[in-house]
Structure formats: C-alpha cells, structure tokens
Amino acid sequence: MSEYLIRGAALLGDAPTDLLLAGGTIAAVGTAAAREASGDARVVDADGLVALPGLVDLHTHLREPGREDTETVASGTRAAAAGGFTAVHAMANTQPVADTAGVVEQVWHLGREAGWADVRPVGAVTVGLAGTQLAELGAMATSRAGVRVFSDDGHCVADPVLMRRALEYVKAFDGVIAQHAQEPRLTEGAQMNEGVVSAELGLTGWPAVAEEAIIARDVLLAEHVGSRLHVCHVSTAGSVEIIRWAKSRGIDVTAEVTPHHLLLTDDLARTYDPRYKVNPPLRTAEDVAALREALADGTIDIVATDHAPHAVEDKDCEWGAAAFGMTGLETALPVVLETMVATGAMTLADVAQVLSVRPARIGRVGDHGRPLAAGEPASITLVDPAARVEVDPTRQATASGNTPFRGRTLPGRVMATFLRGRATVLDGHPVDPARGGEHA
Ligand SMILES: NC(=O)N[C@@H](CC(=O)O)C(=O)O
C-alpha cells in the first residue's frame, strides 16, 4: 500500500500541518510526519486544503439489487468517495428488499468488492417494507453485515404496535430504528408540501402535521420502552420543536436533515420540474430557517444525504408521474458549506461533527468519524473550501442525473479521499481501487 505524506493541510480548518498516512493509519502528524516518511512516500500538496475525517452518510439509496440501471453499489460508492465519504449506510428499499441476512450480506459483500467506501447495509424493519410483520432483525444484526440501523425508509412504520416491538427488539443488539415519519392516511396522493404554493398549483399537499404526528408518537414510544430512535430527513419547523422537547426530557432520539432541505423551498415546484420532487417534500423558507438553526444548535444531530438516484424516464416526465427523490452524495458537503459555514452558523469543526463523527456514532461504525490524530485509521478527506464549482450531472460519478442543484455554483471541491490509507480520490478525481490507483 502506498504511503502518503500530506503537506500543509488545515486539520478541521486549524493551522496547516503535515500528515503521514502509512499502513492504513495516520502514522504521524506535524513535524514528525516528514521525518518518519519513507523514501517512496507520495507527497500530496495540501496547501489551502482542509482535512476532515472521512464523511459518513447514514442515508444512501444504492439501488442494488434490483435497479442497477439507476445505481449500483459500485457507482454509488464511487459517487460517495467523490463527495468525500468513506462510509455509507445503504437503505433497505431495494428489490428484493434488504429484510433478510442474505440480502444485507450481499450488499455488504458488493461494497467490499467495489472498495470505494465502507457499505453498512440498513435492514428493513418489516418484511418487504409492507408494515405488517417484523423482519428478521436479529439475524441481520448477527450476520457478517453487522446491521445496527433498521429502517423501512420510503415507507413509515405506521402501526404503533409494530413500531413499539421494533424499538424493544433492537435494544438487545444496540440497534436503532430510523423512522421515515409520514402518516400514510394524511399523505394519500400527496405531491408536494401542503401550503400556499400547493393551493396555487392545484397539487395535493403533504401537510407538516403528517410528519410531526409520527415524530411525536415515536419519541413517546422510545421513552416508554427506553430505546434509541433516529428520525430520518426532518423537514418542518414543528418537527424541530418536538425533537427539541424530546431531547430536553432526556429521550434517546437523534435526527437528520438533508442538504436539499437546508437550501431549497417549495417555491421550486412552480417550475413543475420533477427534479424538485422529493419525499419529504421541499418546505417553506420558515422551515428552512428552523432546520438550519436546529442543526447549528444540535437539536438536529447530523446531515444525511437521502441520495435517491432515479432513471431518466422516472424523472423526465410530468410532475404527477415522476418518482420522489434526488441525488446528493456529491453535493452534500458543498451545500453544507454554503448554507451553514458561509453564513457563519457553523465552523469546519462543526461540519466534521454533523457529516462524520455523529453519523458514525449513530450507525455504530467504529473506525470512522475518528479524530485526526496519530494511530487513528487513515480515513480522511481533503477539501478545497475556496473552490467554487458549477454542479454538472454529466461530470458526476453517480449513474443518475437527478440532482436539484444542476447549474448552481457551490463552494468546496473534494480534492482527495482516503479509505484506511488508500486513495479513492486524488487530484480531485476518483481513483479506481480495482486498478491499483489509476484515475477512473
Ligand atoms: N426520498 C425520496 O424522495 N425517495 C426515496 C424514498 C422515499 O420516498 O423516501 C427513494 O428511494 O427514492
């Protein structure tokens, strides 16, 4: 394995220093790095670059098995590496659904073979995501995939008895239920946020209360059974208030917000461009402000991408017929820099918390989200925060083009990503792990 001597990287935005990556770990930091580097260490000039711990996504849709035309484990994790991620949690709504030890082990194995990032499969809570019968959670937890996060994402675990049982069951192996909070009856036929814009456009609305009612129920259930709850893609100001209240009571709840909910609003539905159609829907400017504030004050713990690739035919059509979802792995860090750092709401050290340290902790991914210190695993990303890049789906690594940020110029370019000391991105380009370091 190559040794890398990274010169002049600002760790978490602090004063520039050197890092030596050798044997899969950060072998030395500071003046010791150059001293201990062997003669054939590859030098990476990190002048002007910031080093962050490798990013960890708690919410990625990889589409394999079943929809390899839109994304595979290999293409999705290559996109992850390009976005600075070293670990992703692969959601369970594949075909077949990841509701057995066999399917989660298959996804885990595909991730290992591809080598771009660690793939942590998420297990379905209910068989076939149908919401009627608990899946074999224990078997998935004890499989080689070591599942800790369980979710029916795309669907809500709406039955309160099943939700209670799932919360109780996963306690035995330190698991967490990640809930897609959507009251199904309140959102039948919903196409966008319920509000002024939906009324004007005549599209069926997805009311905020459909999310908030489930979160309120679930934090009370988590308190009642003393279990751990994670709330996926929080999108409303009211949800933030409920989570703030729950945390103030000591309830063991964590929450995520997506990059798109930090930047975009339901006004974009006026374009009728299905790139802006997503679940939960884009909300109002007041919701966006509340989500940013909640992320900055820790009420919302993390940013998760909800990277949801879709085929052209499912997006290049009229709004009503289009699929819900947008890609996000390659734009997550730039959107967070734009919405949270450029606005002064967060520092780069805070970014490391919300995009690496805390998601690793919630997903129980032990060797990610670690300090940038000697002896730690060398899973890191180097970012040029001053670069401004126009989002161009044809230049992205994901196999799908449904980014809502197309044509926008955002700050931050990932120049290098290392997974346990091996480069997956160098000089701003993915490096194919299967080809021993050639640019892919
Ligand atoms: N977030 C999305 O809009 N789409 C997700 C699943 C979902 O509907 O949540 C997908 O898998 O496409």
The ligand as an SDF file (V2000), in Angstrom:
LIG
                    3D

 12 11  0  0  0  0  0  0  0  0999 V2000
  -36.5540   10.3450   -0.5750 N   0  0  0  0  0  0  0  0  0  0  0  0
  -37.1620   10.1170   -1.7050 C   0  0  0  0  0  0  0  0  0  0  0  0
  -37.7890   11.0280   -2.2530 O   0  0  0  0  0  0  0  0  0  0  0  0
  -37.1200    8.9140   -2.3020 N   0  0  0  0  0  0  0  0  0  0  0  0
  -36.5890    7.7190   -1.7140 C   0  0  0  0  0  0  0  0  0  0  0  0
  -37.5180    7.0090   -0.8160 C   0  0  0  0  0  0  0  0  0  0  0  0
  -38.5550    7.8460   -0.1910 C   0  0  0  0  0  0  0  0  0  0  0  0
  -39.6240    8.0190   -0.7850 O   0  0  0  0  0  0  0  0  0  0  0  0
  -38.3080    8.3200    0.9320 O   0  0  0  0  0  0  0  0  0  0  0  0
  -36.2070    6.7570   -2.8100 C   0  0  0  0  0  0  0  0  0  0  0  0
  -35.8090    5.6340   -2.5100 O   0  0  0  0  0  0  0  0  0  0  0  0
  -36.2940    7.1350   -3.9890 O   0  0  0  0  0  0  0  0  0  0  0  0
  1  2  1  0
  2  3  2  0
  2  4  1  0
  4  5  1  0
  5  6  1  0
  5 10  1  0
  6  7  1  0
  7  8  2  0
  7  9  1  0
 10 11  2  0
 10 12  1  0
M  END
$$$$
